């Protein structure tokens, strides 16, 4: 293993199939022991806050993790089912040493994950995750020798969970002038996920007329044909409503991102939200440096539209933690991803938050008096395709000569009038191929060629 190469952590925590390594019971327990020991050595009075999504495995993973923390001598509390950004908020405002989220975000119900936040509510830097991995492996080795295992059954939701969730909702409400949102009509897809615990209270507190759908989690229906991977579902409902809704909102399983649909049923992704947000914040003097941080996956059309509005765009690696790191370096107050993770640093947000993003979008619509489609109507998107290739292993691209030759051929033909991004998913065994070009013909040609080269080299 290279010095800074992580084995367990991807771009968004530790993720896998629940019950299988690294989310088998023994490893999860070792993760809890490792985190607990690390925090206790720094502060014997340290506490950890838990939150989880609605997968049937989330409860037992939380219990086993809690056993590991307890056996390491650490105190913990649980907010029960709560969004990922909700846990991040509680970690930084309630003096917890760390926040732990049990979720696999947009993945299917069989998967799960463990996400960690520091006391500042921010995801951990890669270097710290690498150090924690070493601690985890040391604890695994120690436990293999000692035979220790979880001994104490714990309830995954402790007294006070409802109050913790309410604190988060109240902070969201305070992030906008809720009086401006009264009477707005929305339909919101909660993906049968973590938003199901707070969405109704939030929209009611803001006086928003909200129709909530996919709000009946059963442990296996999270993200199933709904949520941020299927924004077309809400878009069709909005279009069929013939003016019944002002905006459609689509959240993912842990509600750290949101996509939208306008009154005509067109999907509005994170790029369009960044454009809308940048213009509004710039007009109010809240866009520091007139700069937005996006990622390598954001469309060239966004860059062009921002430039025409006097806003510069920087690109970070994919992952809202990397967007945040670039924002901290540059002082930018707005950043995000095409997938719908948006960070509003002017609201003290420390991670992507789908519910906060929804309120901010509704706030702009309400204050401007303009419909959503008009606010982003001039965003001209370059033809773009993203294709996923299942791979056996994540061999460095530089070690795949045929793939690299195919990528270079695409870049040479596009000659600056398009983009080629080929990368591995940080959470799944996938290679992602993104091509932008001025014509769909060129886009399809090069995407297919690179996909074919990857399948030949690494395909399952």
N, C-alpha and C positions, 0 to 999 in steps of 0.2 A: 504494500500500500504506500502511495506517495505521501510525503509528510503532511500535506493539507487536504488529502482526499478523504472524504467522509464515506463510511460504509452504510450507516443506518439512516442518517438524515438526508433528505432530498431538499428541494427548494421550499417545501412547506411541511417540515417536521418528518417524523418517522411514519411510514405508511406501508400497508400491505394487506393481505387477506387475514381477517380476524381468526385467531386460533392457530395460525401458521407463523413460523419465524419471519420477522422479529416481533410479531404480535401473539406469540404463544404465551401461556401463563407464566412460565419460568422467566422468559426474557422481559415481559412486562413488569414482573416483580423486581427483577434486577434493575430495570430502568428507574422504578420508584426508589429503591434502596440507594442507587447511585445519586439521583437528584437530591434525595433527602440528606444523605451524608455530606454532599457538597455544600448544601445550604446551611446545615447545622454547624459545620466547621467554621463558617463565616459568621453565623449568628445563631446561638442556641435557642433564641426565641422566634426564629423565622417561622412564617406561616405560608401555606400555599393555597390558592383558590382553584377549584375545579369547575369545569363546565363540560357539557357533552351534547352531542346531537342525538337523534332519535333512533339510530340503528340498534338492533336487538343486542349487539355485542358491546355497545357503549357502557352499559351498566356494569358488566362484569370486569371490563378493562379498567374502569374507574375504581372498582372495589379492589382489584389486585394492585393497582398502582398505589392506592391509599394504604394498603397493607405494607407495601415496601417503604413508603414514607413514614408510616407509624413505627415500623421496626427500626428505622434509622433515627427515631426520636424526634420526628418533626410533626408539628401541628398542621392541620389542614381544615378547609371548609369547602362546601360545595354549593354551587348555585343551581345544581340540577341541569335540566335541559336549558341551554342558553347559547346564543350565537358566539362565534369566535371573537368578534370585536367586543362583545359584551364582557367576556372574560378579560380581555386586554384592558378595557376601561376599569374594571373592578381591581385588577392587579395594581394599577398605578394610582388609583384614588383611595384605596382602602388599606394601603400599607402592607400589601402582601409581598413576600420575597420573590414570588414567581406565580405565573398563571399557567395552568395546564388545561388544554382542550382535547377532548376525545372526539375526533371527527376525521372523516376522509373527504370532507367538502363535497365536491360534485361526483365523486366516485360512486359505484353501485353499492347496495346495502351490505354485500358480503365483505367489502373492504372496510378498514378503519384506520385510524392514525392517532398520533400523539403530537400535539403542537405545544411548544413552550414559549412563554413570554417572560421577559425580565420584569423587575419592579417598576420600570418606566413604561410598561405596556407595549414594549417593542419586541418583535421577534429577535431571537439571538443571532449574533454574528456568526458566520461560518466557522471562524477560529474557535469560538466558545463551544459550538456544537461538536467540533472535533475533539476538544478536551473532554466534553461530557461522554462522548463515545468511548474514549479510553477508560473513563471511570466505569461505564456500563460493562465493558468487556472484563475489567478487573473484578467486578462484582459477580459476573457470570461464572468466572473461574473459581472465585471464592465459594460461591453457593454450590457449585458442582462438587467441591471437596467436602463441604459441611453438610450438605443435604437439606439446608434450610428451605422452607417454602412458606407461602402465605398461610397463616394460622388463624387469623381473626376475621370472621365474616363481618362486613361493614355495610351499612346502608349507604347507597350512592348519593342520596339527597339528605342533607342534615337540616335541623331547624335553622330558620333564617334565610333559606334559599329564596323564598318569595320576596323578602325585603331586598335582597341583593339584586334580583331581577328588576324590581321596581326602581331602584336607584339608577340603574342603567337607562330605563325607559325615561325617567325624568331628565336625565342628562340629554338624551336625544331631543326631547321636546324643547329643552332650553337652547338648543343649538340653532333654532330658527325662530322667527316671529310667528308662533303658531296661530295667532289671530288672523294672519293673512291666508292661512290654508283652510280655514273653515268653509265647508260646503264644497270643496273640491271632490270630484268623483273619480275614484280609481278602482281598478281591479288588480289584486296582488296575488301572485302565485308563490306560496310559501314552501313549495317543494316537499311537503310532508317532512320538513326538517326542523332545525333549531329555531327558526323564526316563529314557529307555531306557538311558542311559549310567551311571546311578547308582542307580536304584530297587532293583535286586536286591541290591546291596551294602548299601544302607541298611537295608532290611527284615531282611536276614540278620544284620546287626550288632546289631539290636535284638531278635533272637530272635522276630520276628513271622512267623507262618505265612502267607506271602503268595502268592497266585496272581496272577501278572502277565499281563495280556493286552494285545494291540496293542503288542507289544514288538519288532516286526520291520520297522523303517523301510526303505523302498526308494527314498526321495527324492520319492515322489509320493503316499504313503498317509498322510502326517501329517494328523491331524484328519478323515480320510475316514470318515464314518459312525461316528466314535468320539470319545472325549475329552469335554471339558467342554461342547461344544455338543450332546452326545447323552448326557446322564447317565442317561436312561431305559434305556440298554443294560446298564449295570452294575446298575441297580435291578432289572431283570427277572431278571438272573442271581442276585442275592441272594435275591429272592423265591422263585425256583425251587429254590434250594439248601436250603430248608426247615431253616434253622438251621445250615447249613454254614459261614456267614460271620457274624462279629460286625458288620462294617462294610464297605460298599462305598466305594471311593475312585475319583474320576474327575479326571484332570489334563488340562490343555490342552497345546498344542504346545510351549510353552516352560516349562511347569510353574510358572508364577508364580501360579496359582490352582488351587483344588480344590473340587469338590462331592462330596457324600456320599450314601449311601443307607443307611437303617436296615434292621434284620432283616426288616421287612415289605415292603421294596422301595419305600419312599417316598423321593423325592429330598429331600435336606437341602441348602438353598442357603446362600449367605454370610450372609444375615440370621439364619438359625437358628444358624450357627456363632458369630456375634457374640453372640447371646443366651447360648449355652452358655458361651462364653469369658468373657463379662462376669460372669456369676454365679460361675463358678469363681474368677476372679481377684479379685473383690470379697471372696469368702469367705476368701481367703488374704492380703488386704491388698495386692494387687498392681495393683488398678485405680485408678490415681491420679485423684483428684477424683471418683470414682464416675461417670466420664464415658466414653462411647463416641462415636467419630466414624464416621458412616456417610455416605452420599451422597444426592443427590436421588432416586435410584432405589430406595432402601430402603423397604420396605413400612411403612405406618402401624401395622400390627400389631406390628412390632418395637418401634417407639417406645412403644407402649402396654405391651407386656410388660416392657420395660426399666424403664419408670416404676414399674410395680408391684413391681419388684425393687429400687427405690431407686437407679436408674441413669439419668442424663440422657443424651440423645442429641443430638449436633450433626450438621448436614448440610453436607458439602462438595460441590464440583463432582465430576462423574464422572471417575474416574482415580485410581489409587492414589497417584500423586505429589501430587495435591491433598489426598487424605486425610492423607497424611504431613505436608504443610505445615500443615494445621489441627491435627494432633496436636502438632506442634512449637510452635505458637502457644499451645495450651492446656495442654500438658503431659500430654495423654491417653496412656495406655499401650496402648490397644486401638482399632483402627479397621479399616475395610474396606468392601467392596462386596458387594452382593447376588450379583454374578457369581462370587464366591469368592476375590477378592483380600483377604487378611487380613494386617494388620500387627500383630505382637506386639513392641512396643517394650520390654517387660520382658525380651525375649530378644535385644535389640540387633538386631532385624531392621530393615532399611532399605527393604524393598520387599515386595510380596506374594510369598509363597513357598508353593507348593502342598504340597511335601513337609514343610515345617515345620508347616504347618496340619494336615496329616494326622497327624503325630506328636502335636501338641497335642490334637487331638480324641480320638485313641486314649488319650492320657494321662488325660484327664478321665473317659472311660468306664471305664478300668481303676481309677482311684483311687476313683471314686464307687461302683463296683459296680453301676451302673445301665446298662441298654441305652440306645443313642442315642435311640430313639424316646421313651423316658420323659423324658430330659433336656430335650427341646425340645417335648414334647407339648402344652404349654399355649400355644404360639405360634399365635394365631388370625390368619390372614392375610386382609386385606381383598382382595376380588376385584380382580385386577390384570391388565392386558394390556399388552404391549409390541409395537408394530407398527413394522416398518421400511419406509420408502418410499425407493426409489431416486430420486435427484435429479440434475439436470443440473449444478447448481452450488449452492453453499451461501450463498444470498442471506440477509442478516440477516432474522430473523423480523419485526422491526419494519417492514421494507420490504415486507411482504406483507399488505396490509390485510384481504383475505378470510380468510386464515389466522388473523390476530390476532383478528378478529371471532368466528370459530368457537371459538377458545380461550377468549375472554372469556365466550361463551355457556355453555360447559361449566363454567367456574369459578363462574359465577353460579348455575347450577342445582344444582351440587354443594354450594355454600354451606358450605364448611368440612368437609363429611362425605365428602371424597374429595380427590384431588390430580390435577393435570394437569401433566405435564412434557413439553415438546417441545424437542428439541435435535438438533443435528447430531452424527453420529459423528465422533470425532476421528481415525479411521483409515480410514474408507471414505466413499464418496459416498452417504451415507444420512442420512435424517432419522428420528429415533426418537420415536415417540409412546407415552407411558406414561400410562395412566389407572388410577386407583384409585377405587372407589366402593363404597357399602354394598350395592349390588345389581349383578348381572351385566348386567341390562337397561340400566341407566344407563351402566355401563362400556362396553358394546359400542356403544351409541348414540353416545356422544361420541367414542370412538376412531375409529369409521367416518367420522364427520363431519369430523374433523380430517385423517384420512388422505386423504379425498376432496378437501379443500381444498388440501392439499399437492400431490397428484397433478395437480390442475388448474393450480396455479401453477408447479410445478418438475419434475413427473414426467418420467421418461425415456420 
